[in-house]
Amino acid sequence: MTERPDASEIWMGPLPALASGGLARPRIGIAGISIESSTFSPHISGDEAFTIRTGDALLAYYPFLEEGRELNGAAEWVPLTHGRSLPGGAVDPDTYRRMKDAILAGIRAEGPFDGFFFDIHGAMSVVGMDDAEGDLAAAVRAALGEDTLVSTSMDLHGNVSEVLRDAVDLLTCYRMAPHEDWMNTKERAVWNLLARLRGEHGADPLRRRPYSAWVPVPVLLPGEKTSTRLEPATGIYAQLPEIEALDGVVDASVWIGYAWADEPRCQAYVVVTGDDRMLIAREAERVARMFWNAREDFVFVAETGTLDEAVARALAPQAPRPYLISDSGDNPTAGGAGDVTWTLARLLDRPELTDGTRTTLVASIFDRAAVALAVAAGVGRTVTLSAGAGVDDGPHGPVTITGTVYSITDGDPDAGTQVVIAVGGLHAIITERRKPFHHLDDFRMLGLEPTTADIVVVKIGYLEPELYDLAAGWTLALTPGGVDQDLLRLGHHRLRPGVYPFDTTGTPALTAVVTRRGDDQEESA
């Protein structure tokens, strides 16, 4: 079995020595937009969803660019603007336009640049568009001009369309799911950019560009079936650093693609970049075949079941404690609205969970009005609240909760004010704003102790590291919502023909398309 890497061990080493003809201190801009958007969620991601960083605040976002670090001193950094959001629904077109216009205005005002760090997610959907990152990348390229070397960092659940591929020069993405290496990947994108600019062809806009071997793989699976904690993903991703170490290769990456958007670009991709055209094509095709051949071998990262089956396992006399249940269909870190009440309503109907004989923590739903009512009542008071389903009421409408205000916590930067309503031993967490619960302190700040709870229910798919370590037992419940793990019941109808598991006929060619900006044509290997 292939060993999964430790993110703490995969930071990049020192930059290569400056070559004759290389740029000692290139001028590099930074900008991008990062969000994962489910087109099956009614949530719309507007201005309020995004944290906008500019100038010094943007530069400080990247620890590898701190003053005194090698990468900081290797270039003149020009941080423009970057918008980052918790995953959600499709982006409001006006919100997207404002962020895009700010990036383009910054390029025009601060350019020209030798290089550009284009920091994106890869699964942004915008209402009325099919390829938002492609649109943004093409506009950024037009504003930069042809001579700027562009390096792009992405989530492995992004998509690499032809438009995006052709607008940038260097591409890389995460190699771990869960994404413990998210910041390592951004560093790798910057390192690759600087290494090319410092090389012997650094001053030559064409020759400093590597070739890209791009292979679309017609497979679309949820992240919970492609975790790098398990084979076959572990073994596939283990190929990448080995390929990257070959002479003539700059980077090797595999994108799983984004399963909860219904767009033609959504599928898996393999991209290998480098100077040896035959080598990168061969390796990209080899990894693409590995992925395709393993398409039926991917399995969920945990035992799955209906919510009732998950609860039954958790209530079993010998069930380990704490027992975690993933409310996967409304996972806000995959694009779910975060206020689907379907699971909470059913848990409240279970007397075994509300009779006080065990402790169950349920995180969470957001509802500003319900939080205000609980705050007005005060800790220790009994309240009856109608909460949730303000955004996504498809699976279930608002849930009625009658219980005691257990705690009130102000000031969370993501959630705002949070309240806990205790219904016997069931503790329902309600927040002002959407918030994922990934850390033990997310519970502890509310006066809840997850390590001594019997059952912890979280709107999540695969467990983030702290919850993974917490879980003595775990079921990934196949619940409804905008990021339903059962893709076939969501209703995709705009994918390209032949994408597995929606189409199980045919065998793809898996032939690499080799391109380089400035060349007149693309070639199939």
N, C-alpha and C positions, 0 to 999 in steps of 0.2 A: 504494500500500500504506500502511495506517495505521501510524504510528510508535507503538511501545510506550513508555509513560511510564517515567521513571526514578524509582524510589521515593524517592530522596533529594530530589526536587523537589516532592513532593506533600504535605508537611506543611501543616497548616492555618495560616491567617494570624491576625492579632489578632482577639480577640472583638469583636462589635459593641458599640457604646456602650450603657450601661445606659439603658433607656427608662423613662419615667414609668410606674409600676405594676409594673416589673420587680423581681426579687429581686437585691439587690446581692451578697449572700453566702449563697446557698442551702446547705442541709445535704444532702449527697449521700452515700449509702451505696454500697459496692462489694462485689460478690460474684459467684460463678459457678462453673461446672464446665466444663472443656474437655478433650474426648477425641474421637477419631474411631474408631469401633468397627465392625469387620467381623463380621457375623453368619455369615460363611462360614469364619471361623477358629475352631479349637477353643480358642484362647487365652482365658482369663478374666482380666479386668483387676480385680485386687483392691486392697486398701489399699496394697500395696507399689508399685503402678504410679503412684500419685499423689504429686505434690509439693504439699503444703498450705501456702499462704501466708496469714498473718493479720496484722492490725495494720500496724505500720510496714514489715514485710517485704513485705506486699502493696502498700502505697503505693509503695515503692521499685521495684517491678516495672515501673512505668510511668514512663519517663524524662520524659514531658511533664508529669508531676505533681511533678517535683523542686522543692524549695524554691527560690524565686526566679523560677520560670517563671510566666507569666501565668495559666495554668489552675490552678496550685496556689493562687494567691491569690484566685481568683474564687469559691471555695466553701469551706465547712467540710467536709473529706473525712473520711468514717468508713469505713475499710477493715474489712470483716468477715472473710470467709473465701473462698478460691478454691482449687479443686483442679485441677491440670493434669497430664496424662499424655501420654507418647508414645502415638501411635495403637496400637491393639491389638484384642483381641477384645472381646466384650460385657462390660459392667461387672457385677461381682458385685452382686446386689440389696442385700446388707447394706452393702457399701461405698458404694453410691449413697445408701442411706437415711441412713447416718452423715453424709455430706457435706451432703445436703439438710437434715437436721435441724440441723446446725451453722449453715447459712445462715439458716434460719427462726428459730433461737434468737437469732442475732445481730440480726436485724431486730426481734424483740420486745424485746430488751434495749436496743438502741441507738436505735430509732426514736422519734418519727416522722421521716420524711425528705421534703424537697421533691422530690428527684430520686434516681434510683438507676441506677448503671452496672452492667448485667447482662452480664457478660463470659463468653460461651459459645462453643462450637464450632459446634454445630448438627447433628452426626452422631454423637452419643452414643447407643449402644444399651445397654439394660440387660436382662439376662436376664428374660424374662417380660413385657416392656413393648414397645409399638409406637412410642411418642412420648415419649422420656425428657425432651427439652427442653421439650415442651409440658407435661408433668407438673410439671417444676420451675418453669417460668414461671408456671403457674396457682397453684402453692403460694406462690411469692414474691409474686404479686399479692395473694392473699388475706391474706398477712401484712402487706404494706405498706398495704393499703387502696386506695380508689379515687383518692385525690387525688395520689398520688406519680407524677411523670413518670418513666417507665422508658425508658432508651436501651440498645439491645442491639448489641453487636459480635459478628460471626460470621465464620467461614470461608466462602468461596464454595462449598465442598463440603458445606455444611450444608443443612438442609431447613427450609422455613418452613410448618409445618402451620397449619391454621386455629386450633388451640388456642394455639400460640405467637403467631401474629399478633394474636389478640384479647387476649392477656395483657399485651402491651407497647405502647409508644407510638411509639418510634423504632427503626428497624431499618437496619443497614448491614452490608456485608460486604466482604471483600477484592476488589480489582479486578485482581490480578495472580496468575498461576500460572506458575512457582513464586511463593510468597507473600512476595515481597520487601517488600510493603507491609503486613505483618501488624500492626506496631505503629502505622503511620500510620492504619490503620483504627480501632484502638482510640481513638486521639486524635480522629478524626473523630466517633466516637460520643459522646465526652465533650464535644467542641466543640458539636455539635448540641444536646446536652442543656442546656449552659450558655446557648447562644444563645436557646433557647426560654424558659428561666427568666428571662433578663435582658430579654426583650422586653416590649412594652407590656401583654401579657396574662399576664405571668409569675406573678402572684398568683392568677389565675383557673384552677383545676384543669382546667376543660373547654376554655376558649378557648386556653390555651397548647398544647393538644394538636393536632398536625397530623392531617389525614386520611391514610389509607394506601390506595393503589390496589394490589391484590394480584392477580397473574395466575399461576396454576399453568400450567406448560408441560410437556406429557406427553412429555418426552425425558429419558433417563437414559444418560449417557455417562461413561466413565472420565476422570479428570483428564488422563491422557496424550493424550487426543484433543481436549482443550479448552484446551490451554495458550494463554495470552495472548501467547505468542511468535509465534503463527501466526494467520492468518485461518482461519475467520471470527471467532474469539473476539476477536482484536485489534480489529477494527472494531466489534463489538458493545459491547465494554467502553469503547471510545472515545466512545460516545454518552453515557455516564453523567455525566462532568463537564460536558458541554454541557447536558444536561437539568437538572442541579443548579444551573446558573447562571441558569436562567430565573426570572423573578419568580413567586412563588407556589409554588416547589419548595424543599424542605429537603434531600432526598436521593433518589438513584436507585441501585438495586442489582440485580444479577443473580446468582442462585444456580445453580450447575451441578447441585447435588444430590449425594448420596453414592451411588456405584454399587455398593458392596460390602456393603450391608445390604438385607435382603429385608423391607421394611416399606412399608405403603401410602403413607407420606408421601414416599418417595424419588422425586424428579423435580426438574426445574428450576423456578425461580420468578423472577418479576420483581416488585419492590416499589418504588413511587415514593411518597414522602411529601411533603406540603405543604398549603397552605391553599386552593389553587385546585383544586376537586374535578374539574372538567372537564379541566383541563390535565393533572393527574397521571394521570387515567384514560387520556387520549389517549396520553400518552407511555409509560405502562406497556404498553398494548396494542400500540403501535408496536414497542417493543423485543421484546415477546413474539413478535410475528409475524416479526421478523427472526430470532430464535432458531429458531423452528419451521421457517421456510423454509430455513434453513441446515443443518438437522439431518443431511442426507446429505453435507454438505460438510466436516464435521469430520474431520480425519485425525490419525493419530499424530504426535507431535512429532518423531519420528525414524524412520529406516528400521527396519522391524520384520522379525522372522524367528524361526524356531525357534532353540533354543540351538545346534544343529549348524550352522545357517546363519550365526549370529553368529560362532561360532568360526572357521568357514571364511573369513569376511571378514577377521577379525583376523589369521589366519595367512597370508593372501595375500602374495606377495612384495613387492608395492608398497603394502601397507596402511600408512597413516600411524600414527605412534606419538606418544603412547600411544593405544591403541584401547580405548574403553570399551564394556562390555557391561552393560546393565541386566538384572538378575535380577528382573524386574518382578512376578512372581506372589507373591513373598514380601516385598514392600516393607514394612518395619515402619512407615514414615511414612505409609502408607495404611491400616494396620490388620493387615498380615501378622504372623504369629507371630514371624518372624525366625530360626527354627531349622529351616526346611525345608532338607533336605540334597540334594535332587534335583539341583540344578545342580552343587554341589561334587563329588558322587559321579561325575558324568559328566566333569567336568574332570579328575579324578584318573585316569580311564581313558584319557586322551589322552596318549600318550607324547611328542607334540610339545611338551606343556606341562610335562612332568616330567623331560625328559632334560637339562635344564640349559642348553639352547641359547638360551633366552629367559626373561624375567622376567614372571611373571604374579602379580598380587595379587588375592586373593579375599576380599571382606568381605561378610558375616561370618556365623558362627553362634554361638549362645550355649549353653554347657554348663558348669555350675559344676564337675561332677566331672571332666570332661576337662581343664579348666584346672588343677585341683588336681593331677592326675597329671603334667601337663607341668611345673608348678612344682616338684613333688617331684623330678623327674628333673634339672631344671636346664638352663641354656643350654648348647648344644653336644651334648647327649646325644640319642641316638636313642630314639624312643618309638613305640609303637603304641597309638593311642587309638580308642575308639568315641565319637563325638560327634554331637550334634544330635538332632532329631526327638523331643525330650522332650515337646514341646507339640503340634506338628503333624507327625504321622508319616504323613499321608495319601499324599502323592506318593512318599515314600521313607522307609525307616526310618533308624536311625543309620548314619552313614558311618564306615568304618574308615580311619584315616590312619596311615601309617607314614612317619615323617620325622624331621628334626632340629629340636630346640627352637631356633628362631632368635632369639627375644627374649621377655622377660617384662617386662610393664609394669604397675605397681600404681597404684592411686589414682584412676582415672578416675571422675568423679562419676556417670556414666551406666553405664558398662560394668563397673566394678570392675576386677579384674585381667584383663589381656588377654595372650594368648600367640599367637605366630606359629610355625606348624609349616611348615618348608620341606621340600617333596618335590621334589628337584631344583630347578628354577626356579620351581615353583609355591609360593606363600606363602599358606597358609590361616590366616585370623585367627579365633581362638576367644575369646569373651569370657564373663565370668561372668554378665552380665546383658544384656538387649536393648540394642542401640545402633545408631542409623543412622550411616553414614559419609558425611558431606556435605562435609567440609573436607579440604584437603591435610594439615593438621596432625593429623587423625585417623589418617593413615597415618604421618606423620613421627615422631610420638611413639613409634611401635613400631619405629623404625629402618628404615622403608620409605620410598622416595622415588618417589612416583607419577609425577613428571614424566619419569623415566628408565625407567619400566617399559614393557614392550611391550604388555601387556594388563592392564586393571584391570576387575575384575568387582565390581559393587556391587548390593546388594539395594535397588533404587530403581526408580522409573518414569522421569519426566522428570528430567533432571539439575539439581541445585541449582547456583547460579551458579558456584562455584569449580570444580566438576567439569565443568560446561558449557564453561567457558573452557579447562579442561585437555584436553578431548577433541579429538584431531586427527581421530579417526574414532569412530563410535558406532552401535551397533545396540541397539534396545530388544527384548530377547529375550522372546518370549511364553511364559514359563515357568509351571508350575502353582503353586498356592498359594491362600491365602485372599483374595488381591486379584488374582486372575487377570484379565488384560486382556480376555480373550475372555468377555464377560459371558454370552453365550448358553449356555456350557457349565457355568456355575456352578449353574444351577437355580433362579433366581428364580421364585416362584409366588404371591407375595402382593402384588405391585404392583397399582396401580389399572389398570383396563382402558384400553387405548389408548396405553400408554407405549412409545414408540419406543426401541430397535429390537426390543423383545419383541413388539410388536403394530404391524404396518405398515398397518392398515386405519383408515379414518376420518380426519376432520379436526376438530380441536378448535375450539371457539368463540373461545377466547382473549379472553374478556370480563373486564374488571377488576371486582373486587369492592371497593367503596370503603367503608371503615369508619372510625370514630373512637370511642374509648372514651368512654362517657357518652351516646352517641347510642343511640336505642332499637333501630335496625335497621341492617343492612348493605344496601347498594344495589349493583346491577350497573349499570355505566355503559352 
